[in-house]
Amino acid sequence: MKKWVSLMLVATLLTGGVVGCSSNNQSDNTSDATGGPQPLKFSISLTTSGNGYAESAKDINNDKWIKEVEKRANIDMDIKMIPLKDFDSKMVVMFAGGDIPDVVQNVGGATDKSMAGSIEADVFMPLDDLLNEYAPNLMKAVPKEAWAEVSYKGKIYGVPTWLSNPSRRATFIRTDLLEKTGLPVPKTMDEFLDVLRAFKEMGVKAPYQMRENFKYADIVFGAYDALGYQFMEQDGQIVPKFFNSENMEKALTVYKTMFDEDLIQKEFSTIQAPQYGESIEAGNAGIWTANANGLLTYQSKFAASLPEAKVEIIPSPSGDNGQKGYGLYSSVNTSMYINSKVSKEKAIGIIKFFEWMQTEEAKRFYSFGIEGENYTVKDGKVDYKLPEGKAAEDEQSYRGLLLWVGDATVNRERTELLPGGQDLLNALDDTLTKEGVGGIGFIPELEAFGQYPDLASKRPDQAPKLVVDHMIKMIYGKEPISDFPKVIEEYKEKGGNDIVKEATERYKNKEGIIEQQSRK
């Protein structure tokens, strides 16, 4: 198997040296003329995360919120923003040129494609000792799964923004419609179908809302542990989960039943994201799949356009082995790395800055802004006015993005103040902690995926095109579901054997593996 890091780039980094922004002639944290500590100076590169406020900023180093962070944390940053759409390519150019800041933010973990082999080339320092000594609260807060994604060969190199609950997708239901059916919340696939049938009898246009390529529509595949973008161990090899033909045929039989009985739209295979959203918001859907954080948005929109509608998140219906839910996300959103050329004193200061982000003072700032300007405190409670309009919402989101180290599952401080906020928190803490489908994944992706794009699983939610095309034909009745073993053989013959070989070698060598356990 080809080495999956960029050897040429690693060689460049090793022979050319890592200089530029990180040179030690920059001042560290020393005392000023009055005897007080001077701000800790360091350079840093950040992603815009596609945020409108960040991407339109003309001078990010003089931005109001950056200046506020610097004042509160006693730091002085030289910031370079990288647009999200160009992130991977810009990161590669930065590493190849050797002009690498003191701190680098990545989208993902330590060995993602965008890191371009920099961890392996010792561009960044291991942080275990510094974290244990100077960031004890951070060490306790980050889940072990997240630490694993920012580690390499047993050492921690990155400090993440993590997901304490990687089960992010949820099953939504119109409870006002369910109440009219007289049926309970469906717990099994059979009960799920019965509710959909009842919705159809009531005239609901899309009892279950589908979407092309089974994106945000894989409730049945999850129930039968047949998510086509995940891998599993089978007979000593690491193979895609659709190699379990029995589970795939069970799931496809349910989808075909839904199609034959008009429980999903006949044009389900061509419904794109805009049409999917419009159908739900128009009140056409009875049950659908979406990110749990969308609950408050749905409730707000229905309150304005369809006041009688009630929306809740329910436990996903299970298959015959008790499995339920959707694919678990990676535990890391973004992560921060400290240049190996940075002095120990400066590195300690940066780690202390990340530790400060875990304080209540910091959480209140990132959530609400500046007291007296963005919020007030009355009787110990925060009085915060939510932003109105896209520009103001982007600014609020941007301020939250400046929390470079923290739990990104949900902003609890702000959510608690919102109408329906407790419903969302209950769903995240109670419902979604008990469901979710784990499997084996690879970061960076398998190199063979580039050679065989139609056989490439597309995380986080799509099986390979070759497989999806056959699944659609089977649901439409153009191919028998019993022929699914032939799909597996076709996959193998067209390059799947190479994918399985590389996946197995990567797994045995523990090279860039994410392995998550399913929840029941």
ABEGO torsion letter per residue (X at the ends): XBBABBAAAAAAAAAAEBBEAABAABBBBBBBAAGBBBBBBBBBBBBAGGBAAAAABABAAABAAAAAAAAAAGBBBBBBBBBAAAAAAAAAAAAAAGBBBABBBBBEBAABAAAGGAAAAGABBBAAAAAAAABAAAAAABBAAAAAAABBGGBBABBBBBBABABABBBBBBAAAAAAAGBBBBABAAAAAAAAAAAAAAGBABABBBBBGGBGAAAAAAAAGABAABBBBBGGBBBBAAABAAAAAAAAAAAAAAAAAGABBAAAAABBAAAAAAAAAAGABABBBBBAAAAAAAAAAAAAABAABBBBBBBBBBBAAGBBEBBBBBABABBBBBBAABBAAAAAAAAAAAAAAABAAAAAAAAAEBBGAABBBBGGBBBBBBBBEAAAAAAAAAAAAABABEBAABBAAAAAABBGAAAAAAAAAAAAAABEBBEBBBOBBBAAAAABAAABBBOAABBBAAAAAAAAAAAAGABBAAAAAAAAAAAAAAGAAAAAAAAAAAAAAGBGBBBBBBBX
